[in-house]
Amino acid sequence: MKLSQLPSKAKGWYHVLLAAAVALLAACTLSSAPDSTSTPATALACPQLISAAIQTANNACRRLGLNQICYGYPHVEVTFQTGSPPRLVASGDTADLLAASRASTMPLDEANQTWGIAIIKAQLNLPETSLEPSVTLVLYGGAALDGLSPTLTAARLQTSTGLPPCPEAPPAALLIQSPPGTSATLTLNGASLTLGSTVYVTAPANGTLTIATLEGTVVVSARGTTRIVRPGAQVRLPLGGDSGQEVIGAPSEPEPLDINPLQHAPFALLERPITLPVPLVLSTAAAPTPPVPTTAPAVVIPCIPRPDWAGTITVQRGDTLSTIARRVQLSLAELQQGNCLTNPDRIFPGQTLRVPGTPFQSTSPVPALLPTASGGD
């Protein structure tokens, strides 16, 4: 019998039963469908995921303020000191560095479409009056930074050692970039870093803290040894101790940086673009050095005052190098070496010395005709 031949009451029941059947069929279909949150319907391949993560973090953290940390791309875990911390669950969420103590980023997980990126703006020792009073730090891909604070005077980095799942994924690392024309200082894993530059840092536990300079200059000091690391060079410091993250030895001599891990690093998240430098070429590697006759005079390498010390101070009458060193919180040896002074007892009023700080930091000049001050206390 056709539907048109049924009585009107029967037609009504027919439509009710038909609607119930359609609803039941839809419910069965939905219950058998896979969970879209566990396996994204449009999963990105590894290279595309890296590109999308960097673009997302760049857009989400564009307005990051001074002394803040930004959740750039899932997944980032932030540990807070006390109280009820804000939740960082989505790209663009931020927190105050005064409240946070640790940030860790997840290694690349292609199956779950995650690759942790955190962006930090820290003041360090830069004055608030400067045009760019913050240093940018980009933490990514299985890297963790303890000791978060606006000054980062006791920061500790650890990076994972696992290889990324594809060549386009950079290994876990930390990028640090200071504003041009400034001198910023932080302590990382027990080593002192003075920046006027962009640097790349890795620190696998019980391995080596590797600090590579990509532009400008970084001065690395630890265990009584100071190295000036110029673009294209890197230094290594052994890590150990109870945590496996403390510097336990002096920095190595500068060596050519390893350019391979840098090819796909998220440089787009820094404040200004950079060009990767050519790796340092060691003079001894270019050609064998012929033996020097025993009668040949010794070659004297000229001393260069510390280029990363942007401040200056003028010696006053009655000053000694020791009193000036205490005033600028340096050791006598550091101040002497940083200014290429062969004799610490021979400084004079009106003499200009380089010190850490901002450009043009100086006291009033004193005529150089006043009696010479002794360097002892």
QUIZIHU-V468260 format. One record per pair of residues at least 24 apart in sequence whose C-alpha atoms are under 6 Angstrom apart, sorted by the first residue. I is the first residue (numbers start at 1). J is the second residue. D is the distance in Angstrom with one decimal. If there is no record, write none. Layout:
I,J,D ; I,J,D
This chain:
47,168,5.5 ; 58,269,5.7 ; 60,91,5.8 ; 60,92,4.4 ; 61,92,5.3 ; 66,121,5.4 ; 67,97,5.4 ; 67,121,5.1 ; 67,122,4.6 ; 67,150,5.4 ; 68,95,5.6 ; 68,96,4.6 ; 68,97,5.2 ; 68,120,5.9 ; 68,121,5.5 ; 69,94,5.5 ; 69,95,5.4 ; 69,119,5.7 ; 69,120,4.4 ; 70,94,4.4 ; 70,118,5.7 ; 70,119,5.2 ; 71,118,5.2 ; 72,117,5.0 ; 72,118,5.1 ; 73,116,5.3 ; 73,117,5.1 ; 74,114,5.4 ; 74,115,5.9 ; 74,116,5.0 ; 75,106,5.4 ; 75,116,4.4 ; 76,104,5.8 ; 76,105,4.6 ; 76,116,5.3 ; 77,103,5.7 ; 77,104,5.3 ; 78,102,5.6 ; 78,103,4.4 ; 97,149,5.1 ; 97,150,6.0 ; 98,149,5.6 ; 101,147,5.3 ; 101,148,4.7 ; 102,145,5.7 ; 102,146,4.4 ; 102,148,5.8 ; 103,144,5.6 ; 103,145,5.4 ; 104,143,5.8 ; 104,144,4.0 ; 105,140,5.7 ; 105,141,5.7 ; 105,142,5.1 ; 105,143,5.5 ; 106,141,5.5 ; 106,142,4.7 ; 107,141,4.2 ; 107,142,4.1 ; 108,141,6.0 ; 115,141,5.8 ; 116,140,5.6 ; 116,141,5.4 ; 122,150,5.0 ; 123,150,5.5 ; 124,150,5.8 ; 124,151,3.9 ; 125,184,5.8 ; 135,177,5.8 ; 135,178,4.7 ; 136,176,5.8 ; 136,177,5.3 ; 137,175,5.5 ; 137,176,4.6 ; 138,174,5.6 ; 138,175,5.0 ; 139,174,4.7 ; 140,172,5.7 ; 141,172,4.5 ; 142,172,5.2 ; 143,172,5.4 ; 143,173,6.0 ; 152,186,5.6 ; 153,186,5.4 ; 153,187,4.8 ; 154,187,5.5 ; 155,188,5.0 ; 156,188,5.3 ; 156,189,4.5 ; 158,203,4.9 ; 158,204,5.5 ; 159,202,5.9 ; 159,203,5.2 ; 159,204,4.9 ; 160,204,5.8 ; 170,261,5.9 ; 170,264,5.4 ; 170,265,5.5 ; 173,201,5.8 ; 173,202,5.0 ; 174,200,6.0 ; 174,201,5.1 ; 175,199,5.9 ; 175,200,4.8 ; 189,246,5.1 ; 189,247,5.8 ; 190,247,5.7 ; 191,221,5.8 ; 191,222,5.0 ; 192,220,5.7 ; 192,221,5.1 ; 193,219,5.7 ; 193,220,4.9 ; 194,218,5.6 ; 194,219,5.1 ; 205,244,4.8 ; 205,245,5.4 ; 206,239,4.9 ; 206,240,4.8 ; 206,244,4.5 ; 207,239,5.4 ; 208,236,5.9 ; 208,237,5.3 ; 208,238,4.4 ; 208,239,5.2 ; 209,236,5.6 ; 209,237,5.0 ; 210,235,5.8 ; 210,236,4.6 ; 211,235,5.5 ; 214,277,6.0 ; 222,250,5.4 ; 223,250,5.1 ; 225,250,5.8 ; 232,257,5.6 ; 232,277,5.2 ; 232,278,5.5 ; 232,279,4.1 ; 232,280,4.8 ; 233,257,4.8 ; 233,280,5.3 ; 256,280,4.4 ; 303,340,5.8 ; 305,338,5.3 ; 305,339,4.9 ; 305,340,5.8 ; 306,338,5.0 ; 309,355,5.3 ; 309,356,4.4 ; 310,357,5.6 ; 310,358,5.3 ; 310,359,4.7 ; 311,354,5.9 ; 311,355,5.0 ; 311,356,5.4 ; 311,357,4.5 ; 311,358,4.9 ; 311,359,4.8 ; 311,360,5.8 ; 311,361,4.8 ; 312,353,5.5 ; 312,354,4.5 ; 312,355,5.4 ; 312,361,5.3 ; 312,362,5.1 ; 313,352,5.7 ; 313,353,5.3 ; 313,362,4.5 ; 313,363,5.8 ; 314,350,5.7 ; 314,351,5.6 ; 314,352,4.5 ; 314,363,5.6 ; 314,365,5.8 ; 315,349,4.8 ; 315,350,5.3 ; 315,351,5.3 ; 316,349,4.8 ; 317,349,5.3 ; 318,373,5.7 ; 320,374,5.9 ; 320,375,4.4 ; 321,375,5.3 ; 344,375,5.7 ; 345,374,5.3 ; 345,375,3.7 ; 348,372,4.9 ; 348,373,5.8
